[in-house]
Amino acid sequence: MSGYVGIVVSDPSLQNQFTQVELRSLKTHFMSMRRDSGKLTVGDLASKMSRLKVVGENLSEEERASLIQDYHCDLQDEVDFELFLKVYLKLQAHANARTGSNAKNSSAFLKAATTTLLHTISESEKASYVAHINNYLAGDEFLNKYLPIDPSSNDLFEIVKDGVLLCKLINVAVPGTIDERAINTKRLLNPWERNENHTLCLNSAKAIGCTVVNIGTQDFIEGRRHLVLGVISQIIKIQLLADLNLKKTPQLLQLVDDSKDVEELMSLPPEKILLRWMNFHLKKAGYKKIVTNFSSDIK
């Protein structure tokens, strides 16, 4: 089985500054700039990089030109993709320093605490996901040597690199989604076997309802923290909300008055049912405000 392995940069330290989503976007911009005149020189970058949102909006062309010349003095040199990325990082650092931003495009569920050059993750959310994994996968024969994971460490991002943990977690959320005989579980996996595991994981995550747009196998192989946590959070959410039905949670009948209301209630998405349940108990406790979401309304 083959799968998409993403854009690979020869310098690992440079590659680690970007997600696959960002690399694909920047590669598209780079190719477009190069097509304009047949080639791209260092001297072209100051004007052409105005198309890139962060550096285009927060630095003038004169400022970009000055910074680029300080970094690479020969303006006639042709630019390859790696030099393009290095120049972009330099300009981005100056743009972020001006705006007071240390991270860009952080996902909504990743709120604070540990910052990389580009993204921020929530240590408290990571700890809660790790606790969930330790609890539900504790008896797994293959993962037994890795569990329990220390929530204060970054071991989670190392363990997911072979793809096994995420596949197992999907089967906890929706049992039987993955035939576990298809998971490569050797102690040492080669790159193709890891890629097969991650392709299986991504396809299965999508099948159970996760949003995995613009996430590639390379993102998991490299342990991209915000993307790993994003997928894990969706898998756990699907698992926890699966019990929101009358068979497993008959207490939901307290929310309705007749059979027609029951049908209407059970046709709602699980999040809406949970909101109704929450507001029902808040009202009983004398709380007058209605909660409409699980983010800003409960901060």
C-alpha positions, 0 to 999 in steps of 0.5 A, a space after each residue: 500500500 502506498 500513500 502520500 508522504 508530503 513535501 520533503 526538505 533535505 534539511 531536517 531542521 528546516 523541515 521541522 519549522 513547517 507543517 505539511 499544510 504550510 509546505 504545500 501552500 508555500 511550494 505553490 506560491 514558490 512555483 507561481 513566482 518562478 513561473 512568472 519570469 521563468 526563474 526566481 532570483 534573490 532580488 525578485 523576492 522582496 516584491 513577489 513575497 508581498 503575496 504572502 499574508 504575514 510578511 506581505 501585510 506587516 513589512 513594506 517592500 523596502 523592509 523586505 528588500 533590506 532584510 533579504 539583502 542582509 541575509 543573502 547579499 548576491 541578489 542575482 543568485 537563483 532561488 531554490 525552494 529551500 532558500 525560499 523557505 529560509 528567507 520566508 522564516 527570516 521575514 516572518 520572524 521580523 513580521 511577528 516581532 512587529 505584531 507581537 505574535 509568536 505563533 500563527 494559525 493556531 487551531 481553536 482547540 490549542 489554546 496556550 502554554 507551549 509555543 513552537 515557532 509556528 504553533 501553540 498547544 495546550 498542555 492541559 488538553 494534552 494531559 487530558 488526552 494522555 489520561 484518556 489514552 492511558 485509561 482506554 488502551 491500558 490492556 493493549 498487548 502491543 502498546 503495553 510497553 509504552 503505557 502509561 504515557 507521562 502527561 508532562 512529557 512529549 512522549 505521546 508525539 514520539 509514540 504516534 510516529 509508527 501509527 499503531 496508537 492512533 489506529 488502536 484509538 480509532 478502534 476504541 472509539 468505533 469498535 471494528 473500524 480497523 481490522 487490526 491484522 492490517 496494522 504493522 506492529 513489528 518492533 522496528 518498522 521501516 518507512 513504508 510500513 509506518 506510512 501504511 499505518 498512517 494511511 490506514 489511520 487517516 482513511 479510518 479517521 475520515 470514515 468515522 467522521 473526523 476532519 482530516 483535510 490537509 493532513 498527510 502521513 508525513 505530519 504524523 511520522 514527524 509528530 506534528 504536535 498540533 495536528 496529532 492533538 487535533 486528530 486525537 481530540 476528534 477521535 476521543 470526542 466521537 467515542 465519548 458522544 457515542 453514548 448519547 442515545 436512549 439505550 445507553 443514556 435513558 436519562 435523556 427522556 427527562 428532556 422531553 414531554 412526549 414521543 414526538 419530542 423524543 424523535 426530534 431530540 434524537 435527530 439532533 447532533 450529539 453536541 446539541 443533545 449534550 447542550 440541552 442536557 447541560 442547560 436542563 441541569 443548569 436551569 434546575 440549579 437556578 442558573 438563568 443564562 442559556 449556554 449555546 456552545 462549549 467554548 466562549 459560553 463556559 470560559 
